[in-house]
Amino acid sequence: MKLKRKVALTAVALVTAGLLTSCTGGDAQQQETITSFPDKWKDEITVDVFDELANYMGIQEGWFAELVKKKFNMKLNIIAPNVAGGGDTLYNTRVSAGDLGDLIVVGKGKKIDELIAGGLVLDSAPFYPAMSNVAEFDTAVEHLNEGKDGVYSFPTAVSSIKPTESSEGIDPTFGPYVRWDLYKQLGYPELNTLEDLLPVLKQMQDLEPAAPNGGKVYALSLFKDWDGNMMVTAKQPATFYGYDEVGFALAKADGSDYQGILDDDSQYMRALKFYYEANQLGIVDPESTTQNYDTMFSKVQNGQVLFSWWPWLGQSAYNTDANTQAGKGFELAPLKDMNVYSYGAEAYGAGTVLTIGSKAEDPERIAAFIDWLYSSEGTYANNSQTMGAAGPKGLTWDLNDAGEPALTELGQQVFIGGEGDVPAEWGGGSYIDGGSALNVSAVLPADIDEETGLPFSYKTWPTYQELVKTPLSEDWKAKMGDAATSMDYLRDNGQLLVAPGASYTPATDPSEIETLRNQVKAVVIQYSWKMSFASSEAEFEELQRKLMEEAEGLGYEKVLEFDMESAKAQNEAREKVAEELG
């Protein structure tokens, strides 16, 4: 039986018995079960939105604010810890005061459990029978609230896509992307495996040793500020072969293999050797050891870097209209033996939840707003800023004469040109500045809109593909057997390894493991950089020996054992969800 049906029956029974109460404004008041929301809301209200993902603080403005005002007579006051200094200081202060917010966007697990136990969030069971859009994802709602004796929170990034299918759109999250124009000049040399990239990248660098700005070109440019359990750029090549990290472990998407990052034959050690050999060839930016991501990104923009581990780096930074029209840009250069890691659609949603604060003055209206976020209209509008959805119908897209979804003139200005002004009747101002500040997707843009039969993401639409056709994209497609997108190529060639979306959350490190991990990861990162820039193979091997010796002395094996258990538990969750829902 679906949760919506169960909640409705339970709520009606409790109301009849006079037992169902809901805390609003700090008092326990009777809350009747509702089965539909009003079409209009009389009095304007301002809702405090405590949002851990938001990067904007203050009253929502622009076209999204106008849309919310028209539908709900409501203003959104965004309270963003990211803007208020980061960390949990703002969260702890507001929790201590007993009022986190009216609408709350926080991580699931420990935090939401604390908020429920502390009476800071509302049981939305009385509203759930009216939430017809959320009810499409009953399974995820039920799973999220399992054992909680109520409907306290709603999942995000949910989808009707099977968990065994990729959640990504036209590009994978990871992949070997190169400056295709230079690769083409070399005659598209064959790449059988990772190490085959080295001589090719050297030849590409020799073809273009200097960028238009006069800066020196390096095939590879690394950065340090994202390093966590390990050197982040040394993990990335492992994803080309279907692995992702779980602490100090590398786990294959299908559960067929697990590695410790310091194993002699691990994909991590392979990557360190790859960077060492690249540096010996003179194709690694010597400023890699000191620069951050932003500095490296600027170099990619300037044409000073020839390789990217991600499409959202190389293509985002360099594939401008001017460059792609000139045939220049980053495209996927497949390795024959790769099997790229792909995130399956999360069956039960992502790591963030939506919930209603217990002191909200009008929880019913907030429930209606939450429900709208899961509708087609809400998905198009709310996700547009960050996740590639097409924005409001009639504003940035509409159906053309053939009945196909297509970008309007404004949509083309915004999504291709990068900016555009909204008509006054939609609130006016910049489209980009007026987008949703929530920075959270209730429904994945990769999900299918029933009206169009296509994903909410405009990038997948045939009309968009035709619109953005360039000499660069046409050359890549011709070489790739007319594959329309990178994901199409990978699927068609069996080079995509999907990790089923099980919405698994690993256990928090016990204090001892946390202490040991912090000691070990510092050593891992330190020696990884030294190995990458070693002066000789003998020095590389000596540094590897010292790394293993010091890491083991600091408790590496104990932490790895903990991480391996987490990796295997994650795979069990994946197998279970694949069997139940795949």
Secondary structure, DSSP 8 states (H G I E B T S, - for coil): --HHHHHHHHHHHHHHHT--EEEETTEEEE----SS--S--SS-EEEEEEETT----EE--HHHHHHHHHHHSEEEEEE-TTTTTSTTHHHHHHHHTT---SEEEEETTHHHHHHHHTT-B---TTTGGG-TTGGGGHHHHHHHTTTSSS---EESSB-SS-TTSB---SS-SS--EEEHHHHHHTT-----SGGGHHHHHHHHHHH--B-TTS-B-BSB---STT-SSS-HHHHHHHHTTTEEEETTEEEETTSS-EEETTSTT-HHHHHHHHHHHHHHTT-B-GGGGT--HHHHHHHHHTT-B-EESSHHHHHHHH--HHHHHTT--EEE---TT--EEEEEEETT--SEEEEEBTT-S-HHHHHHHHHHHTSHHHHHHHTHHHH-B--SBTTTEEE-TTS-EEE-HHHHHHHTTS--B--GGGT-SBTTTTS-SS---SB-TTSB-TTTSSBSBGGG-HHHHHHT--HHHHHHHHHTTT-SSHHHHHHHTT-EEEEEE---------HHHHHHHHHHHHHHHHHHHHHHT-SSHHHHHHHHHHHHHHHHHTTHHHHHHHHHHHHHHHHHHHHHHHHHH-
